[in-house]
Each structure stands twice: as structure tokens, then as C-alpha cells.
């Protein structure tokens, strides 16, 4: 899967959301990754349990978080999941969740590499 995220723009957004220092940008990236890991685990459980309301709330929160940093392809996938949850439709939910997992894994790898490069350079 090839991501549609513009990582340079996302990294710039992380910098503008922090105080602009490498240290705070690094910390913000890892706060994002931590929050998203929690959302991903909760979302998997909500899908497994067919809890539409919970699935919709988690997807809405994750969509907003990704929209804020500019990860628009992830945000779009979460919005799709949220729409399905609000409609009480579970058809295609597992496929959407699979796409989200794949997209997030690509993003997680790039974010970690970038965050580590911030602490590696003087």
C-alpha cells in the first residue's frame, strides 16, 4: 500500500504545533503515536464487539487527530469508518480497519524515523 500522506507537510505541521524546537517536536510525535496506538486498540475491540456507537466515537476522535496533523488519508479512512458506525453498517468495516492499520503502520514508521532524526542531529 502506498500512502497518500504528504510527510513533509505533516512534519512541518508537527513543528508548528510544538514550540518549534527539535525536542518538543520529537515529544509531540511520540505523544501522537501513543494516542493513536490507544485509539487503534480501542477501535479493534469496538469492531470485534460490533459496538457501533463506540466505534463511531473512536473513529471521530482519530479522524480529528489525524486531520489536525495533516494526515489526510488516515483521517479520510477514519471518517469512512465513522459514517458506517453512525449508519449501523458493519459491511466493509473489517476491510476499512485493515486499510487503516496498513496506513498507520506506514505513518508510524516514517514518524519514528523522523523523530529519531531530530534527536540525532545537533
N, CA, C and O atoms as a Tinker XYZ file with bonds, in Angstrom:
   488  protein
     1  N      0.843000   -1.184000    0.000000    73     2
     2  CA     0.000000    0.000000    0.000000    64     1     3
     3  C      0.885000    1.243000    0.000000    63     2     4     5
     4  O      1.794000    1.372000    0.820000    81     3
     5  N      0.613000    2.134000   -0.909000    73     3     6
     6  CA     1.349000    3.396000   -0.973000    64     5     7
     7  C      0.492000    4.461000   -0.309000    63     6     8     9
     8  O     -0.671000    4.649000   -0.667000    81     7
     9  N      1.070000    5.149000    0.649000    73     7    10
    10  CA     0.333000    6.185000    1.360000    64     9    11
    11  C      0.110000    7.411000    0.491000    63    10    12    13
    12  O      0.892000    7.703000   -0.414000    81    11
    13  N     -0.956000    8.111000    0.778000    73    11    14
    14  CA    -1.221000    9.368000    0.090000    64    13    15
    15  C     -0.858000   10.551000    0.985000    63    14    16    17
    16  O     -1.103000   11.701000    0.620000    81    15
    17  N     -0.283000   10.281000    2.138000    73    15    18
    18  CA     0.084000   11.359000    3.052000    64    17    19
    19  C      1.300000   12.108000    2.536000    63    18    20    21
    20  O      2.211000   11.512000    1.961000    81    19
    21  N      1.309000   13.408000    2.743000    73    19    22
    22  CA     2.434000   14.274000    2.408000    64    21    23
    23  C      3.259000   14.431000    3.685000    63    22    24    25
    24  O      2.979000   15.301000    4.510000    81    23
    25  N      4.269000   13.589000    3.841000    73    23    26
    26  CA     5.001000   13.562000    5.104000    64    25    27
    27  C      5.765000   14.843000    5.383000    63    26    28    29
    28  O      5.880000   15.240000    6.542000    81    27
    29  N      6.289000   15.501000    4.363000    73    27    30
    30  CA     6.987000   16.759000    4.609000    64    29    31
    31  C      6.030000   17.772000    5.235000    63    30    32    33
    32  O      6.387000   18.467000    6.186000    81    31
    33  N      4.815000   17.849000    4.698000    73    31    34
    34  CA     3.817000   18.760000    5.242000    64    33    35
    35  C      3.437000   18.365000    6.668000    63    34    36    37
    36  O      3.273000   19.226000    7.533000    81    35
    37  N      3.300000   17.070000    6.906000    73    35    38
    38  CA     2.964000   16.596000    8.252000    64    37    39
    39  C      4.080000   16.947000    9.229000    63    38    40    41
    40  O      3.808000   17.417000   10.333000    81    39
    41  N      5.329000   16.726000    8.837000    73    39    42
    42  CA     6.445000   17.044000    9.728000    64    41    43
    43  C      6.499000   18.544000   10.011000    63    42    44    45
    44  O      6.790000   18.956000   11.134000    81    43
    45  N      6.221000   19.356000    9.000000    73    43    46
    46  CA     6.150000   20.807000    9.212000    64    45    47
    47  C      5.025000   21.147000   10.184000    63    46    48    49
    48  O      5.173000   22.024000   11.034000    81    47
    49  N      3.903000   20.448000   10.052000    73    47    50
    50  CA     2.760000   20.692000   10.940000    64    49    51
    51  C      3.118000   20.325000   12.374000    63    50    52    53
    52  O      2.782000   21.060000   13.303000    81    51
    53  N      3.796000   19.195000   12.566000    73    51    54
    54  CA     4.233000   18.841000   13.924000    64    53    55
    55  C      5.098000   19.960000   14.504000    63    54    56    57
    56  O      4.946000   20.333000   15.667000    81    55
    57  N      6.001000   20.489000   13.685000    73    55    58
    58  CA     6.866000   21.569000   14.137000    64    57    59
    59  C      6.086000   22.813000   14.515000    63    58    60    61
    60  O      6.414000   23.472000   15.502000    81    59
    61  N      5.062000   23.143000   13.748000    73    59    62
    62  CA     4.281000   24.343000   14.046000    64    61    63
    63  C      3.348000   24.142000   15.237000    63    62    64    65
    64  O      2.995000   25.108000   15.914000    81    63
    65  N      2.947000   22.905000   15.499000    73    63    66
    66  CA     2.098000   22.629000   16.657000    64    65    67
    67  C      2.895000   22.587000   17.963000    63    66    68    69
    68  O      2.337000   22.768000   19.046000    81    67
    69  N      4.196000   22.347000   17.851000    73    67    70
    70  CA     5.057000   22.345000   19.030000    64    69    71
    71  C      5.630000   23.755000   19.177000    63    70    72    73
    72  O      5.195000   24.680000   18.492000    81    71
    73  N      6.592000   23.912000   20.057000    73    71    74
    74  CA     7.208000   25.245000   20.185000    64    73    75
    75  C      8.305000   25.456000   19.134000    63    74    76    77
    76  O      9.016000   26.460000   19.155000    81    75
    77  N      8.425000   24.497000   18.223000    73    75    78
    78  CA     9.371000   24.634000   17.124000    64    77    79
    79  C     10.741000   24.041000   17.380000    63    78    80    81
    80  O     11.550000   23.938000   16.458000    81    79
    81  N     11.018000   23.649000   18.612000    73    79    82
    82  CA    12.309000   23.034000   18.891000    64    81    83
    83  C     12.271000   21.566000   18.487000    63    82    84    85
    84  O     11.210000   20.943000   18.440000    81    83
    85  N     13.441000   21.036000   18.198000    73    83    86
    86  CA    13.520000   19.625000   17.823000    64    85    87
    87  C     13.011000   18.728000   18.948000    63    86    88    89
    88  O     12.323000   17.739000   18.699000    81    87
    89  N     13.355000   19.081000   20.184000    73    87    90
    90  CA    12.945000   18.264000   21.333000    64    89    91
    91  C     11.423000   18.225000   21.467000    63    90    92    93
    92  O     10.848000   17.151000   21.644000    81    91
    93  N     10.774000   19.368000   21.385000    73    91    94
    94  CA     9.314000   19.376000   21.562000    64    93    95
    95  C      8.607000   18.736000   20.365000    63    94    96    97
    96  O      7.558000   18.113000   20.527000    81    95
    97  N      9.171000   18.886000   19.171000    73    95    98
    98  CA     8.595000   18.224000   18.005000    64    97    99
    99  C      8.708000   16.715000   18.163000    63    98   100   101
   100  O      7.760000   15.986000   17.871000    81    99
   101  N      9.851000   16.248000   18.618000    73    99   102
   102  CA    10.067000   14.824000   18.895000    64   101   103
   103  C      9.030000   14.324000   19.899000    63   102   104   105
   104  O      8.409000   13.282000   19.689000    81   103
   105  N      8.847000   15.065000   20.983000    73   103   106
   106  CA     7.887000   14.661000   22.016000    64   105   107
   107  C      6.465000   14.636000   21.477000    63   106   108   109
   108  O      5.699000   13.724000   21.786000    81   107
   109  N      6.108000   15.628000   20.677000    73   107   110
   110  CA     4.762000   15.693000   20.122000    64   109   111
   111  C      4.485000   14.509000   19.194000    63   110   112   113
   112  O      3.391000   13.945000   19.212000    81   111
   113  N      5.468000   14.138000   18.392000    73   111   114
   114  CA     5.296000   12.977000   17.507000    64   113   115
   115  C      5.040000   11.726000   18.332000    63   114   116   117
   116  O      4.163000   10.930000   17.996000    81   115
   117  N      5.791000   11.545000   19.401000    73   115   118
   118  CA     5.590000   10.342000   20.210000    64   117   119
   119  C      4.295000   10.391000   21.016000    63   118   120   121
   120  O      3.717000    9.344000   21.306000    81   119
   121  N      3.828000   11.579000   21.382000    73   119   122
   122  CA     2.507000   11.693000   22.015000    64   121   123
   123  C      1.413000   11.294000   21.029000    63   122   124   125
   124  O      0.465000   10.595000   21.386000    81   123
   125  N      1.558000   11.745000   19.792000    73   123   126
   126  CA     0.613000   11.357000   18.743000    64   125   127
   127  C      0.605000    9.837000   18.573000    63   126   128   129
   128  O     -0.458000    9.217000   18.551000    81   127
   129  N      1.791000    9.241000   18.454000    73   127   130
   130  CA     1.880000    7.792000   18.252000    64   129   131
   131  C      1.274000    7.028000   19.421000    63   130   132   133
   132  O      0.612000    6.008000   19.227000    81   131
   133  N      1.501000    7.517000   20.623000    73   131   134
   134  CA     0.929000    6.869000   21.809000    64   133   135
   135  C     -0.595000    6.960000   21.791000    63   134   136   137
   136  O     -1.284000    5.969000   22.031000    81   135
   137  N     -1.113000    8.142000   21.508000    73   135   138
   138  CA    -2.567000    8.321000   21.461000    64   137   139
   139  C     -3.184000    7.456000   20.366000    63   138   140   141
   140  O     -4.221000    6.825000   20.574000    81   139
   141  N     -2.547000    7.430000   19.209000    73   139   142
   142  CA    -3.085000    6.644000   18.110000    64   141   143
   143  C     -3.026000    5.147000   18.403000    63   142   144   145
   144  O     -3.919000    4.406000   17.992000    81   143
   145  N     -2.004000    4.698000   19.095000    73   143   146
   146  CA    -1.926000    3.278000   19.459000    64   145   147
   147  C     -3.104000    2.896000   20.351000    63   146   148   149
   148  O     -3.688000    1.824000   20.190000    81   147
   149  N     -3.449000    3.768000   21.283000    73   147   150
   150  CA    -4.604000    3.522000   22.153000    64   149   151
   151  C     -5.882000    3.496000   21.319000    63   150   152   153
   152  O     -6.706000    2.594000   21.470000    81   151
   153  N     -6.048000    4.486000   20.438000    73   151   154
   154  CA    -7.249000    4.532000   19.589000    64   153   155
   155  C     -7.354000    3.293000   18.711000    63   154   156   157
   156  O     -8.443000    2.749000   18.529000    81   155
   157  N     -6.235000    2.849000   18.171000    73   155   158
   158  CA    -6.254000    1.678000   17.294000    64   157   159
   159  C     -6.686000    0.430000   18.062000    63   158   160   161
   160  O     -7.474000   -0.370000   17.556000    81   159
   161  N     -6.176000    0.262000   19.274000    73   159   162
   162  CA    -6.556000   -0.903000   20.091000    64   161   163
   163  C     -8.039000   -0.838000   20.465000    63   162   164   165
   164  O     -8.748000   -1.842000   20.392000    81   163
   165  N     -8.499000    0.346000   20.865000    73   163   166
   166  CA    -9.907000    0.508000   21.229000    64   165   167
   167  C    -10.815000    0.279000   20.024000    63   166   168   169
   168  O    -11.881000   -0.325000   20.138000    81   167
   169  N    -10.380000    0.765000   18.883000    73   167   170
   170  CA   -11.171000    0.612000   17.667000    64   169   171
   171  C    -11.268000   -0.861000   17.270000    63   170   172   173
   172  O    -12.343000   -1.328000   16.895000    81   171
   173  N    -10.180000   -1.581000   17.349000    73   171   174
   174  CA   -10.195000   -3.010000   17.025000    64   173   175
   175  C    -11.176000   -3.750000   17.937000    63   174   176   177
   176  O    -11.905000   -4.634000   17.488000    81   175
   177  N    -11.186000   -3.388000   19.200000    73   175   178
   178  CA   -12.103000   -4.028000   20.154000    64   177   179
   179  C    -13.554000   -3.670000   19.831000    63   178   180   181
   180  O    -14.431000   -4.532000   19.884000    81   179
   181  N    -13.811000   -2.404000   19.497000    73   179   182
   182  CA   -15.173000   -1.979000   19.166000    64   181   183
   183  C    -15.676000   -2.689000   17.905000    63   182   184   185
   184  O    -16.843000   -3.073000   17.832000    81   183
   185  N    -14.803000   -2.859000   16.923000    73   183   186
   186  CA   -15.182000   -3.564000   15.694000    64   185   187
   187  C    -15.449000   -5.031000   16.010000    63   186   188   189
   188  O    -16.440000   -5.603000   15.554000    81   187
   189  N    -14.569000   -5.627000   16.784000    73   187   190
   190  CA   -14.719000   -7.046000   17.147000    64   189   191
   191  C    -16.035000   -7.282000   17.897000    63   190   192   193
   192  O    -16.700000   -8.300000   17.701000    81   191
   193  N    -16.396000   -6.333000   18.751000    73   191   194
   194  CA   -17.614000   -6.455000   19.562000    64   193   195
   195  C    -18.850000   -5.898000   18.865000    63   194   196   197
   196  O    -19.948000   -5.948000   19.419000    81   195
   197  N    -18.682000   -5.367000   17.659000    73   195   198
   198  CA   -19.778000   -4.760000   16.892000    64   197   199
   199  C    -20.477000   -3.668000   17.694000    63   198   200   201
   200  O    -21.706000   -3.600000   17.722000    81   199
   201  N    -19.697000   -2.823000   18.338000    73   199   202
   202  CA   -20.223000   -1.694000   19.118000    64   201   203
   203  C    -20.194000   -0.445000   18.242000    63   202   204   205
   204  O    -19.201000    0.283000   18.222000    81   203
   205  N    -21.273000   -0.203000   17.528000    73   203   206
   206  CA   -21.319000    0.896000   16.558000    64   205   207
   207  C    -21.083000    2.249000   17.215000    63   206   208   209
   208  O    -20.323000    3.059000   16.684000    81   207
   209  N    -21.710000    2.514000   18.349000    73   207   210
   210  CA   -21.573000    3.826000   18.988000    64   209   211
   211  C    -20.120000    4.092000   19.381000    63   210   212   213
   212  O    -19.575000    5.158000   19.092000    81   211
   213  N    -19.507000    3.123000   20.034000    73   211   214
   214  CA   -18.113000    3.260000   20.459000    64   213   215
   215  C    -17.186000    3.365000   19.247000    63   214   216   217
   216  O    -16.250000    4.165000   19.239000    81   215
   217  N    -17.453000    2.557000   18.235000    73   215   218
   218  CA   -16.651000    2.596000   17.014000    64   217   219
   219  C    -16.724000    3.988000   16.386000    63   218   220   221
   220  O    -15.707000    4.520000   15.940000    81   219
   221  N    -17.906000    4.575000   16.350000    73   219   222
   222  CA   -18.076000    5.900000   15.782000    64   221   223
   223  C    -17.341000    6.972000   16.566000    63   222   224   225
   224  O    -16.717000    7.857000   15.980000    81   223
   225  N    -17.413000    6.897000   17.891000    73   223   226
   226  CA   -16.723000    7.886000   18.739000    64   225   227
   227  C    -15.211000    7.809000   18.578000    63   226   228   229
   228  O    -14.539000    8.833000   18.453000    81   227
   229  N    -14.688000    6.606000   18.582000    73   227   230
   230  CA   -13.236000    6.428000   18.439000    64   229   231
   231  C    -12.785000    6.878000   17.053000    63   230   232   233
   232  O    -11.772000    7.566000   16.920000    81   231
   233  N    -13.526000    6.495000   16.036000    73   231   234
   234  CA   -13.176000    6.880000   14.667000    64   233   235
   235  C    -13.227000    8.399000   14.511000    63   234   236   237
   236  O    -12.376000    8.982000   13.840000    81   235
   237  N    -14.218000    9.039000   15.126000    73   235   238
   238  CA   -14.332000   10.500000   15.067000    64   237   239
   239  C    -13.120000   11.166000   15.715000    63   238   240   241
   240  O    -12.545000   12.099000   15.154000    81   239
   241  N    -12.736000   10.688000   16.887000    73   239   242
   242  CA   -11.586000   11.246000   17.603000    64   241   243
   243  C    -10.304000   11.056000   16.786000    63   242   244   245
   244  O     -9.514000   11.988000   16.637000    81   243
   245  N    -10.109000    9.861000   16.268000    73   243   246
   246  CA    -8.898000    9.575000   15.493000    64   245   247
   247  C     -8.877000   10.376000   14.188000    63   246   248   249
   248  O     -7.816000   10.820000   13.749000    81   247
   249  N    -10.031000   10.558000   13.578000    73   247   250
   250  CA   -10.098000   11.353000   12.359000    64   249   251
   251  C     -9.664000   12.792000   12.634000    63   250   252   253
   252  O     -8.880000   13.366000   11.878000    81   251
   253  N    -10.177000   13.366000   13.716000    73   251   254
   254  CA    -9.815000   14.735000   14.068000    64   253   255
   255  C     -8.345000   14.887000   14.373000    63   254   256   257
   256  O     -7.717000   15.863000   13.961000    81   255
   257  N     -7.791000   13.930000   15.092000    73   255   258
   258  CA    -6.370000   13.975000   15.432000    64   257   259
   259  C     -5.514000   13.940000   14.174000    63   258   260   261
   260  O     -4.537000   14.680000   14.058000    81   259
   261  N     -5.882000   13.081000   13.238000    73   259   262
   262  CA    -5.111000   12.974000   12.003000    64   261   263
   263  C     -5.322000   14.179000   11.094000    63   262   264   265
   264  O     -4.397000   14.596000   10.397000    81   263
   265  N     -6.508000   14.734000   11.094000    73   263   266
   266  CA    -6.778000   15.948000   10.325000    64   265   267
   267  C     -5.895000   17.092000   10.841000    63   266   268   269
   268  O     -5.335000   17.861000   10.061000    81   267
   269  N     -5.785000   17.184000   12.161000    73   267   270
   270  CA    -5.014000   18.259000   12.786000    64   269   271
   271  C     -3.544000   18.248000   12.357000    63   270   272   273
   272  O     -2.941000   19.304000   12.168000    81   271
   273  N     -2.976000   17.058000   12.205000    73   271   274
   274  CA    -1.555000   16.996000   11.824000    64   273   275
   275  C     -1.358000   16.937000   10.316000    63   274   276   277
   276  O     -0.228000   16.984000    9.831000    81   275
   277  N     -2.458000   16.834000    9.576000    73   275   278
   278  CA    -2.344000   16.803000    8.120000    64   277   279
   279  C     -2.255000   15.413000    7.525000    63   278   280   281
   280  O     -1.920000   15.276000    6.348000    81   279
   281  N     -2.544000   14.379000    8.298000    73   279   282
   282  CA    -2.536000   13.002000    7.783000    64   281   283
   283  C     -3.918000   12.731000    7.177000    63   282   284   285
   284  O     -4.731000   11.996000    7.737000    81   283
   285  N     -4.150000   13.344000    6.025000    73   283   286
   286  CA    -5.484000   13.368000    5.442000    64   285   287
   287  C     -5.963000   12.010000    4.957000    63   286   288   289
   288  O     -7.163000   11.740000    5.000000    81   287
   289  N     -5.070000   11.152000    4.498000    73   287   290
   290  CA    -5.531000    9.835000    4.044000    64   289   291
   291  C     -6.016000    9.005000    5.231000    63   290   292   293
   292  O     -7.011000    8.288000    5.121000    81   291
   293  N     -5.321000    9.097000    6.361000    73   291   294
   294  CA    -5.793000    8.402000    7.560000    64   293   295
   295  C     -7.103000    9.013000    8.045000    63   294   296   297
   296  O     -8.039000    8.291000    8.389000    81   295
   297  N     -7.168000   10.315000    8.072000    73   295   298
   298  CA    -8.385000   10.989000    8.515000    64   297   299
   299  C     -9.579000   10.555000    7.679000    63   298   300   301
   300  O    -10.656000   10.300000    8.217000    81   299
   301  N     -9.396000   10.472000    6.380000    73   299   302
   302  CA   -10.468000   10.066000    5.481000    64   301   303
   303  C    -10.944000    8.639000    5.773000    63   302   304   305
   304  O    -12.144000    8.367000    5.766000    81   303
   305  N    -10.013000    7.749000    6.025000    73   303   306
   306  CA   -10.375000    6.368000    6.347000    64   305   307
   307  C    -11.161000    6.305000    7.656000    63   306   308   309
   308  O    -12.138000    5.563000    7.763000    81   307
   309  N    -10.740000    7.072000    8.636000    73   307   310
   310  CA   -11.473000    7.103000    9.911000    64   309   311
   311  C    -12.871000    7.699000    9.734000    63   310   312   313
   312  O    -13.825000    7.234000   10.358000    81   311
   313  N    -12.998000    8.727000    8.885000    73   311   314
   314  CA   -14.323000    9.318000    8.624000    64   313   315
   315  C    -15.242000    8.289000    7.970000    63   314   316   317
   316  O    -16.432000    8.226000    8.279000    81   315
   317  N    -14.686000    7.483000    7.064000    73   315   318
   318  CA   -15.470000    6.425000    6.425000    64   317   319
   319  C    -15.981000    5.441000    7.476000    63   318   320   321
   320  O    -17.146000    5.043000    7.453000    81   319
   321  N    -15.112000    5.061000    8.379000    73   319   322
   322  CA   -15.499000    4.143000    9.451000    64   321   323
   323  C    -16.553000    4.782000   10.355000    63   322   324   325
   324  O    -17.508000    4.124000   10.767000    81   323
   325  N    -16.373000    6.054000   10.657000    73   323   326
   326  CA   -17.344000    6.775000   11.490000    64   325   327
   327  C    -18.723000    6.792000   10.818000    63   326   328   329
   328  O    -19.738000    6.565000   11.475000    81   327
   329  N    -18.754000    7.060000    9.524000    73   327   330
   330  CA   -20.024000    7.079000    8.782000    64   329   331
   331  C    -20.726000    5.730000    8.848000    63   330   332   333
   332  O    -21.937000    5.656000    9.054000    81   331
   333  N    -19.956000    4.675000    8.672000    73   331   334
   334  CA   -20.529000    3.328000    8.742000    64   333   335
   335  C    -21.084000    3.059000   10.132000    63   334   336   337
   336  O    -22.150000    2.460000   10.276000    81   335
   337  N    -20.361000    3.503000   11.154000    73   335   338
   338  CA   -20.814000    3.287000   12.531000    64   337   339
   339  C    -22.123000    4.021000   12.787000    63   338   340   341
   340  O    -23.047000    3.457000   13.373000    81   339
   341  N    -22.207000    5.274000   12.350000    73   339   342
   342  CA   -23.426000    6.053000   12.572000    64   341   343
   343  C    -24.624000    5.466000   11.835000    63   342   344   345
   344  O    -25.764000    5.592000   12.282000    81   343
   345  N    -24.353000    4.823000   10.703000    73   343   346
   346  CA   -25.429000    4.190000    9.944000    64   345   347
   347  C    -25.733000    2.782000   10.460000    63   346   348   349
   348  O    -26.681000    2.142000   10.005000    81   347
   349  N    -24.926000    2.304000   11.413000    73   347   350
   350  CA   -25.113000    0.955000   11.937000    64   349   351
   351  C    -24.759000   -0.124000   10.928000    63   350   352   353
   352  O    -25.238000   -1.255000   11.009000    81   351
   353  N    -23.906000    0.249000    9.968000    73   351   354
   354  CA   -23.488000   -0.685000    8.928000    64   353   355
   355  C    -22.119000   -1.264000    9.279000    63   354   356   357
   356  O    -21.170000   -0.536000    9.571000    81   355
   357  N    -22.048000   -2.564000    9.242000    73   355   358
   358  CA   -20.767000   -3.214000    9.511000    64   357   359
   359  C    -20.183000   -3.869000    8.265000    63   358   360   361
   360  O    -19.121000   -4.489000    8.329000    81   359
   361  N    -20.874000   -3.735000    7.128000    73   359   362
   362  CA   -20.340000   -4.287000    5.890000    64   361   363
   363  C    -19.110000   -3.469000    5.476000    63   362   364   365
   364  O    -19.166000   -2.243000    5.393000    81   363
   365  N    -18.041000   -4.144000    5.229000    73   363   366
   366  CA   -16.804000   -3.487000    4.810000    64   365   367
   367  C    -15.980000   -2.891000    5.935000    63   366   368   369
   368  O    -14.904000   -2.349000    5.685000    81   367
   369  N    -16.459000   -2.978000    7.173000    73   367   370
   370  CA   -15.739000   -2.379000    8.306000    64   369   371
   371  C    -14.380000   -3.047000    8.507000    63   370   372   373
   372  O    -13.384000   -2.366000    8.755000    81   371
   373  N    -14.337000   -4.344000    8.403000    73   371   374
   374  CA   -13.054000   -5.038000    8.600000    64   373   375
   375  C    -12.047000   -4.651000    7.532000    63   374   376   377
   376  O    -10.857000   -4.522000    7.819000    81   375
   377  N    -12.513000   -4.464000    6.299000    73   375   378
   378  CA   -11.603000   -4.033000    5.228000    64   377   379
   379  C    -11.099000   -2.620000    5.479000    63   378   380   381
   380  O     -9.920000   -2.331000    5.273000    81   379
   381  N    -11.991000   -1.738000    5.924000    73   379   382
   382  CA   -11.582000   -0.367000    6.225000    64   381   383
   383  C    -10.589000   -0.365000    7.376000    63   382   384   385
   384  O     -9.596000    0.362000    7.340000    81   383
   385  N    -10.848000   -1.169000    8.390000    73   383   386
   386  CA    -9.928000   -1.260000    9.519000    64   385   387
   387  C     -8.567000   -1.791000    9.071000    63   386   388   389
   388  O     -7.531000   -1.342000    9.561000    81   387
   389  N     -8.571000   -2.733000    8.152000    73   387   390
   390  CA    -7.312000   -3.261000    7.608000    64   389   391
   391  C     -6.548000   -2.154000    6.888000    63   390   392   393
   392  O     -5.334000   -2.029000    7.056000    81   391
   393  N     -7.251000   -1.349000    6.087000    73   391   394
   394  CA    -6.608000   -0.221000    5.397000    64   393   395
   395  C     -6.042000    0.782000    6.396000    63   394   396   397
   396  O     -4.937000    1.294000    6.213000    81   395
   397  N     -6.799000    1.057000    7.448000    73   395   398
   398  CA    -6.332000    1.981000    8.483000    64   397   399
   399  C     -5.064000    1.442000    9.127000    63   398   400   401
   400  O     -4.094000    2.178000    9.310000    81   399
   401  N     -5.070000    0.162000    9.470000    73   399   402
   402  CA    -3.886000   -0.445000   10.090000    64   401   403
   403  C     -2.668000   -0.357000    9.185000    63   402   404   405
   404  O     -1.573000   -0.031000    9.645000    81   403
   405  N     -2.851000   -0.646000    7.904000    73   403   406
   406  CA    -1.733000   -0.579000    6.961000    64   405   407
   407  C     -1.217000    0.853000    6.820000    63   406   408   409
   408  O     -0.010000    1.091000    6.839000    81   407
   409  N     -2.129000    1.787000    6.682000    73   407   410
   410  CA    -1.753000    3.193000    6.528000    64   409   411
   411  C     -1.059000    3.715000    7.789000    63   410   412   413
   412  O     -0.065000    4.436000    7.709000    81   411
   413  N     -1.598000    3.338000    8.952000    73   411   414
   414  CA    -0.997000    3.789000   10.197000    64   413   415
   415  C      0.392000    3.196000   10.394000    63   414   416   417
   416  O      1.292000    3.880000   10.881000    81   415
   417  N      0.576000    1.948000   10.028000    73   415   418
   418  CA     1.907000    1.340000   10.166000    64   417   419
   419  C      2.935000    2.056000    9.298000    63   418   420   421
   420  O      4.071000    2.263000    9.724000    81   419
   421  N      2.544000    2.432000    8.093000    73   419   422
   422  CA     3.452000    3.202000    7.244000    64   421   423
   423  C      3.766000    4.555000    7.888000    63   422   424   425
   424  O      4.921000    4.980000    7.933000    81   423
   425  N      2.735000    5.216000    8.377000    73   423   426
   426  CA     2.929000    6.523000    9.014000    64   425   427
   427  C      3.779000    6.384000   10.273000    63   426   428   429
   428  O      4.691000    7.180000   10.497000    81   427
   429  N      3.483000    5.377000   11.096000    73   427   430
   430  CA     4.236000    5.181000   12.332000    64   429   431
   431  C      5.733000    5.033000   12.035000    63   430   432   433
   432  O      6.570000    5.624000   12.717000    81   431
   433  N      6.051000    4.255000   11.030000    73   431   434
   434  CA     7.461000    4.046000   10.666000    64   433   435
   435  C      8.120000    5.368000   10.261000    63   434   436   437
   436  O      9.210000    5.695000   10.729000    81   435
   437  N      7.456000    6.111000    9.401000    73   435   438
   438  CA     8.006000    7.394000    8.951000    64   437   439
   439  C      8.110000    8.401000   10.099000    63   438   440   441
   440  O      9.098000    9.128000   10.202000    81   439
   441  N      7.098000    8.440000   10.954000    73   439   442
   442  CA     7.125000    9.378000   12.082000    64   441   443
   443  C      8.262000    9.051000   13.038000    63   442   444   445
   444  O      8.962000    9.949000   13.505000    81   443
   445  N      8.447000    7.775000   13.330000    73   443   446
   446  CA     9.537000    7.382000   14.231000    64   445   447
   447  C     10.898000    7.717000   13.636000    63   446   448   449
   448  O     11.777000    8.233000   14.326000    81   447
   449  N     11.061000    7.423000   12.364000    73   447   450
   450  CA    12.336000    7.743000   11.700000    64   449   451
   451  C     12.608000    9.244000   11.768000    63   450   452   453
   452  O     13.723000    9.671000   12.069000    81   451
   453  N     11.585000   10.030000   11.489000    73   451   454
   454  CA    11.758000   11.480000   11.516000    64   453   455
   455  C     12.051000   11.967000   12.936000    63   454   456   457
   456  O     12.951000   12.782000   13.142000    81   455
   457  N     11.296000   11.472000   13.907000    73   455   458
   458  CA    11.506000   11.888000   15.305000    64   457   459
   459  C     12.921000   11.528000   15.767000    63   458   460   461
   460  O     13.581000   12.323000   16.435000    81   459
   461  N     13.373000   10.346000   15.413000    73   459   462
   462  CA    14.716000    9.938000   15.803000    64   461   463
   463  C     15.773000   10.799000   15.119000    63   462   464   465
   464  O     16.821000   11.070000   15.705000    81   463
   465  N     15.510000   11.231000   13.887000    73   463   466
   466  CA    16.475000   12.092000   13.202000    64   465   467
   467  C     16.576000   13.453000   13.890000    63   466   468   469
   468  O     17.616000   14.109000   13.816000    81   467
   469  N     15.526000   13.872000   14.544000    73   467   470
   470  CA    15.550000   15.148000   15.254000    64   469   471
   471  C     16.500000   15.105000   16.449000    63   470   472   473
   472  O     17.178000   16.089000   16.747000    81   471
   473  N     16.544000   13.971000   17.124000    73   471   474
   474  CA    17.400000   13.852000   18.300000    64   473   475
   475  C     18.824000   13.465000   17.919000    63   474   476   477
   476  O     19.750000   13.633000   18.713000    81   475
   477  N     19.000000   12.941000   16.694000    73   475   478
   478  CA    20.330000   12.525000   16.250000    64   477   479
   479  C     21.159000   13.694000   15.736000    63   478   480   481
   480  O     22.389000   13.650000   15.770000    81   479
   481  N     20.485000   14.744000   15.259000    73   479   482
   482  CA    21.227000   15.881000   14.703000    64   481   483
   483  C     21.449000   16.945000   15.763000    63   482   484   485
   484  O     20.635000   17.109000   16.672000    81   483
   485  N     22.564000   17.673000   15.640000    73   483   486
   486  CA    22.894000   18.690000   16.658000    64   485   487
   487  C     21.928000   19.833000   16.722000    63   486   488
   488  O     22.100000   20.743000   17.533000    81   487
